[in-house]
Amino acid sequence: MPYDRPVIKVEPPGPRAREVMRRHHELVMTSTHDPENLPLVIERGEGVWLVDVDGNVYLDFASAISVNNLGYPTHPEVARVAIEQLSVLAHAAGTDFYNPYQVSLAELLTSMAPGDFGKKVFFSNSGTEANEAAIKIARYSTNRKYFISFIGAFHGRTMGSVSLTASKPVHKKRFYMTMPGVIHVPYPNPYRNPWGIDGYEHPGELVNRVLDFIDYWVFEHQVPADEVAAIFFEPIQGEGGYVVPPRNFFAELKKLADRHGILLADDEVQMGLGRAGKMLAIEHFGIAPDIVTLAKALGAGVASLGATVFRKDLDPEPGAHSNTFGGHALAAAVAMKNIEVIRSLLPHVAELEKLFLERLAELKERYRTIGDVRGLGLAWGVEFVKDRRTKEHDAKTRNRVIYEALRRGLVLLGCGKSAVRLIPPLIIAEEQAKIGLDIFEEAVKAAHA
Ligand SMILES: Cc1ncc(COP(=O)(O)O)c(C=O)c1O
């Protein structure tokens, strides 16, 4: 170290990697690992580089699914704070007693979430828990039963949040019944939607169709609008394919929600904290949601931390919801420094956004199997199709691209039915980003061969 390019000494998985994978599959619950997962056994990391157990060095375009936004192993400023905090206080029953660290983080998060109104925070350990809390806050405060969420959404896998999730049937297979009362509606996906509208050319028409769907097909046929507690959404769908909706969508959705007293719950678990070029992705869309959920990058890869930021007047009574680890002092201290570092990186992310937009648009021109390229900040999705006219998904080519990239030392992850996400750590230098984009093109070429 330090590295300036990937080094592949042995085709992954090498012998040591195969042995760890064999033992893993013997000992760790099968459901966590998809057969399509990459055979990547990580031993250590430095900056944007990952080293596997066989000594291969990879450039990371996956950021551990947008957790390691500041790279590896731990950003030095965050590590310093973590070590200092460890010598003072780590866990101290933050939901039974008090500590100043969680109060400071709550102050920071409530000022970060948009909206000129009072806010409070519930701390948890993960994205799904942050959303469970949001579900309970919405039900408790409105005393309403139903929820609306979007097809393609991923909000987690516990029984409440999985009922909002609608990205893959396997998430629900044999788990019936999950939380009843969730209605799924189409997401305003500009590339692929039930009406065949080109949402890049006609964003207004797409937005109107989705809103009409809710107004007419849901409120006039399925459930009364005044019994809907909240609409959950991702500002950019992550697991569903890195789908960016038209810019006016959430403002129009808010008008609809306000007409019926319905809360808006914004799931920023994957897109929040700089990933999409703003502290919160919803800032691109200019609305103030009633509830915002965060996790993944919040703990900087050091602490498992989730947060539900909500309008103060929705606050449930004592005992209605709590947990053990919420308000963990180490997690809170780490998150505060992490947020400060991420904020300082936003201008850098804006610069790199241009590079990604330009290079990926060129690739779309060059390779016919690329049907769509979309993204903001350092959150990019490239969707592969068999035929641009029919838009038939091409998962085989997508999977091949991911594997060909790995063989060349670039770590990528899939999303949606046939898309690849390109989500490097926000600290990536322009030169490193160019190396990654070059390897991505080589992998696309190889997948076509
Ligand atoms: C948007 C979104 N919400 C919620 C979750 C669930 O988070 P966790 O896996 O921490 O429970 C995820 C995880 O990928 C996510 O992407």
The ligand as an SDF file (V2000), in Angstrom:
LIG
                    3D

 16 16  0  0  0  0  0  0  0  0999 V2000
  -33.6460    2.0690    1.1370 C   0  0  0  0  0  0  0  0  0  0  0  0
  -33.3800    1.0150    2.1630 C   0  0  0  0  0  0  0  0  0  0  0  0
  -34.1400    0.9680    3.2700 N   0  0  0  0  0  0  0  0  0  0  0  0
  -33.9400    0.0540    4.2240 C   0  0  0  0  0  0  0  0  0  0  0  0
  -32.9540   -0.8930    4.1050 C   0  0  0  0  0  0  0  0  0  0  0  0
  -32.7520   -1.9130    5.1790 C   0  0  0  0  0  0  0  0  0  0  0  0
  -31.6100   -1.6250    5.8820 O   0  0  0  0  0  0  0  0  0  0  0  0
  -30.9350   -2.7350    6.8530 P   0  0  0  0  0  0  0  0  0  0  0  0
  -30.3810   -3.7850    5.9410 O   0  0  0  0  0  0  0  0  0  0  0  0
  -29.8950   -1.9790    7.6000 O   0  0  0  0  0  0  0  0  0  0  0  0
  -32.0200   -3.2510    7.7150 O   0  0  0  0  0  0  0  0  0  0  0  0
  -32.1350   -0.8900    2.9690 C   0  0  0  0  0  0  0  0  0  0  0  0
  -31.0820   -1.9140    2.7900 C   0  0  0  0  0  0  0  0  0  0  0  0
  -30.5600   -2.1400    1.7360 O   0  0  0  0  0  0  0  0  0  0  0  0
  -32.3500    0.0880    1.9710 C   0  0  0  0  0  0  0  0  0  0  0  0
  -31.6000    0.1360    0.8620 O   0  0  0  0  0  0  0  0  0  0  0  0
  1  2  1  0
  2  3  1  0
  2 15  2  0
  3  4  2  0
  4  5  1  0
  5  6  1  0
  5 12  2  0
  6  7  1  0
  7  8  1  0
  8  9  2  0
  8 10  1  0
  8 11  1  0
 12 13  1  0
 12 15  1  0
 13 14  2  0
 15 16  1  0
M  END
$$$$
